[in-house]
Amino acid sequence: MNTEIQDPMVDTRPEPVTATKSAFSPTLKGVLIGAVAGSVLPVFGTFSGAIIGGVAGKVYEKKYQNKCHAK
C-alpha cells in the first residue's frame, strides 16, 4: 500500500528525448562498418566491404530521406 503523498507541483514525468543529428552521413558509416566487416570476414576484403557498405548506406539515406519528407 502506498501511503506517500505526492506534491502536485512537482512534475515527475521524464523529459522527451530529442534526436540529434550525427556528424557522419549514413554513407560514411556504411563504408566504415563495411570495411571493418570486410577485414574480419574471409568472404569480403576490406575494399569490397567498404564499397558494399557505402552502397547500403546510400540506399538507407535515400529511403530515410523520402520518409522524412513525406510527413
Helices and strands as residue ranges (DSSP letters): H 26-40, H 46-70
